[in-house]
Amino acid sequence: MIEPGFEVDDLEGGRVGVVHSLYRDADGGEPAWLVAKLGRRRTKLVAVSLRNCAGAAGRVWVAHEREALLSAPLVDPTRPLLREHELAICAHYGIGEGVGRAAEVAGRPKGAVTAQPA
């Protein structure tokens, strides 16, 4: 189980941040996104699909390069994610609408809340 405070490592194993929180699917309640604090001062908050993460012993390995994480769309972990925001995040990481999380939310109504802060 991935928890807040775990260190976040990029694709090559370099430390890029820490886990801030999680988002859960608005319909089923399953964890869907990890919110990572990035940057030297840990002020940049981005979401990463939990399907692209592996966690153990207080660390999370993320299947993305540092640059992709640092240029990801920002999230506000106190607010829900809307369908369009999730699709933009998925597109940033190269997840097409027919795959994974993007496929799950693409069929939901425009403007729908698709993920809630955990």
C-alpha positions as CSV (number, residue, x, y, z in Angstrom):
1,M,0.0,0.0,0.0
2,I,1.4,3.4,-1.1
3,E,1.1,6.1,1.6
4,P,1.8,9.8,2.1
5,G,5.4,10.4,2.9
6,F,6.8,7.7,0.7
7,E,9.7,8.8,-1.4
8,V,9.0,9.0,-5.2
9,D,11.6,7.7,-7.6
10,D,11.5,8.2,-11.4
11,L,12.0,5.6,-14.2
12,E,15.8,5.6,-13.7
13,G,15.6,5.4,-9.9
14,G,16.4,9.0,-9.1
15,R,14.5,10.6,-6.3
16,V,12.0,13.3,-7.6
17,G,9.7,13.9,-4.7
18,V,7.4,12.5,-2.0
19,V,3.8,11.1,-2.0
20,H,1.4,13.8,-0.8
21,S,-1.9,12.0,-1.1
22,L,-4.2,9.8,-3.4
23,Y,-7.3,10.2,-5.5
24,R,-10.0,7.6,-5.5
25,D,-12.3,6.8,-8.4
26,A,-15.6,8.8,-7.9
27,D,-17.7,5.8,-8.9
28,G,-16.1,2.8,-7.4
29,G,-13.9,4.3,-4.7
30,E,-10.7,2.4,-5.8
31,P,-7.4,4.3,-5.6
32,A,-6.6,5.7,-9.0
33,W,-4.0,8.4,-8.8
34,L,-1.0,9.2,-6.6
35,V,-0.3,12.9,-5.9
36,A,3.4,13.6,-5.8
37,K,5.1,16.7,-4.4
38,L,7.9,17.5,-6.8
39,G,10.7,20.1,-7.0
40,R,13.4,21.3,-4.7
41,R,10.8,22.9,-2.3
42,R,8.2,20.2,-3.0
43,T,5.6,22.7,-4.1
44,K,4.6,21.3,-7.4
45,L,1.7,18.8,-7.1
46,V,1.1,16.3,-10.0
47,A,-0.9,13.2,-10.4
48,V,0.5,9.8,-11.5
49,S,-1.7,6.8,-12.4
50,L,-1.3,4.2,-9.7
51,R,-1.1,1.6,-12.5
52,N,2.2,3.1,-13.4
53,C,3.6,2.8,-9.9
54,A,5.2,0.2,-7.7
55,G,5.7,0.7,-4.0
56,A,7.6,-1.0,-1.2
57,A,9.6,-0.2,1.9
58,G,8.6,3.5,2.1
59,R,9.4,4.2,-1.6
60,V,7.4,4.4,-4.9
61,W,8.9,3.8,-8.3
62,V,7.1,5.7,-11.0
63,A,7.3,4.4,-14.6
64,H,8.0,7.9,-16.0
65,E,11.1,10.0,-16.6
66,R,11.9,13.0,-14.4
67,E,11.1,15.5,-17.2
68,A,7.6,14.0,-17.8
69,L,6.8,14.3,-14.1
70,L,8.0,17.8,-13.8
71,S,6.1,19.0,-16.9
72,A,2.9,17.2,-15.9
73,P,-0.4,19.1,-15.4
74,L,-0.8,20.4,-11.9
75,V,-3.5,19.2,-9.5
76,D,-5.0,20.6,-6.4
77,P,-5.4,17.6,-4.0
78,T,-8.2,19.3,-2.1
79,R,-10.4,19.4,-5.2
80,P,-11.9,16.6,-7.2
81,L,-10.6,15.8,-10.7
82,L,-13.0,16.3,-13.7
83,R,-13.2,14.0,-16.7
84,E,-11.4,16.6,-18.9
85,H,-8.5,17.1,-16.4
86,E,-8.0,13.3,-16.1
87,L,-7.9,12.9,-19.8
88,A,-5.4,15.7,-20.1
89,I,-3.2,14.1,-17.5
90,C,-3.5,10.7,-19.2
91,A,-2.6,12.3,-22.6
92,H,0.5,14.0,-21.0
93,Y,1.8,10.5,-20.0
94,G,0.9,9.0,-23.4
95,I,-2.1,7.1,-22.2
96,G,-4.6,7.1,-25.0
97,E,-8.4,7.2,-24.5
98,G,-8.7,3.5,-25.3
99,V,-6.3,2.4,-22.6
100,G,-6.3,2.1,-18.8
101,R,-7.6,5.0,-16.7
102,A,-8.3,7.1,-19.8
103,A,-10.6,4.4,-21.1
104,E,-12.4,4.3,-17.8
105,V,-13.2,8.0,-17.7
106,A,-13.6,8.8,-21.5
107,G,-17.2,7.5,-21.6
108,R,-18.3,9.5,-18.6
109,P,-20.3,12.7,-19.2
110,K,-18.3,15.9,-19.9
111,G,-17.6,17.9,-16.8
112,A,-18.2,14.8,-14.6
113,V,-16.2,14.4,-11.4
114,T,-14.2,11.3,-12.0
115,A,-11.8,11.2,-9.0
116,Q,-12.1,12.4,-5.4
117,P,-9.3,13.2,-2.9
118,A,-8.8,10.3,-0.6
